Amino acid sequence: MGRDISGWQFCASQKGGTAVGKTKRGKGTKWMVLVDGQGLPLGVRLESASPGEATLAEATLNEVRVPRAKGRPRQKPKRVIADRAYDSDPLRERLKKRGIELIAPYRKNNKQRRYEDGRKLRRYKRRWIIERTNAWFGQFRRLLVRHEHLLATYRAFFYLACLWITLRRCL
């Protein structure tokens, strides 16, 4: 066996593989995607479905590399529009230290709404752009049902889907 592949990944009878986690509906892989204002993927991270989105947000932001005409690629967006799953005051504070504004509505059970500002939440109306991008990813049957045990193979198909979406939007 190779050094990076363990033997249990080749078992045909065992469901799973790397970055497969338990959910309410079975097992799965979570797609963490950061898109621009047009819905083009900028940063992609594939993780197990078990951990929450707020714990994976910063790792996804570290994947962003937007090329510029000259100089280093841009790595930090001005603001991130996210859904209620990202409602975490520690996450808001960590992103604020990095100079990123998190726009996410509070969960209903959150009593302390320290950062709530209705004017900023108006931008939340543009959340449909990421939902549309997720629907574009859902059109690729190879991504919806994960048949690959190796995460590298699944990630390659995911990057091909990103390339296909980008080419479709730009041409």
VENDA-V353024 format. One record per pair of residues at least 12 apart in sequence whose C-alpha atoms are under 8 Angstrom apart, sorted by the first residue. I is the first residue (numbers start at 1). J is the second residue. If there is no record, write none. Layout:
BEGIN
I|J / I|J
END
This chain:
BEGIN
9|149 / 9|150 / 10|149 / 16|149 / 17|148 / 17|149 / 17|150 / 17|151 / 18|48 / 18|149 / 18|150 / 18|151 / 19|46 / 19|47 / 19|48 / 19|49 / 19|151 / 20|47 / 20|48 / 20|49 / 21|48 / 21|49 / 21|50 / 22|48 / 22|49 / 22|50 / 23|49 / 23|50 / 27|49 / 28|48 / 28|49 / 28|146 / 29|46 / 29|47 / 29|48 / 29|49 / 30|46 / 30|47 / 30|48 / 30|49 / 31|44 / 31|45 / 31|46 / 31|47 / 32|44 / 32|45 / 32|46 / 32|47 / 32|56 / 32|57 / 32|60 / 33|45 / 33|60 / 34|60 / 34|61 / 34|64 / 34|130 / 35|130 / 37|129 / 38|129 / 39|129 / 39|130 / 39|132 / 39|133 / 40|133 / 40|162 / 40|165 / 40|166 / 40|169 / 41|133 / 41|162 / 41|166 / 42|64 / 42|65 / 42|66 / 43|60 / 43|61 / 43|62 / 43|63 / 43|64 / 43|65 / 44|60 / 44|63 / 44|64 / 45|59 / 45|60 / 45|63 / 46|155 / 52|85 / 53|85 / 53|86 / 54|85 / 54|86 / 54|87 / 54|88 / 54|91 / 57|86 / 61|75 / 61|76 / 62|75 / 63|75 / 64|76 / 76|100 / 77|100 / 78|99 / 78|100 / 78|101 / 79|100 / 79|101 / 79|102 / 79|103 / 80|100 / 80|101 / 80|102 / 80|103 / 81|102 / 81|103 / 81|104 / 81|123 / 81|124 / 81|127 / 82|102 / 82|103 / 82|104 / 82|124 / 82|127 / 83|104 / 83|105 / 83|127 / 84|104 / 84|105 / 84|106 / 84|107 / 85|107 / 86|104 / 87|104 / 87|105 / 87|106 / 87|107 / 103|120 / 103|121 / 103|123 / 103|124 / 104|121 / 104|124 / 105|121 / 136|165 / 137|161 / 137|162 / 140|161 / 142|157 / 143|157 / 143|158
END
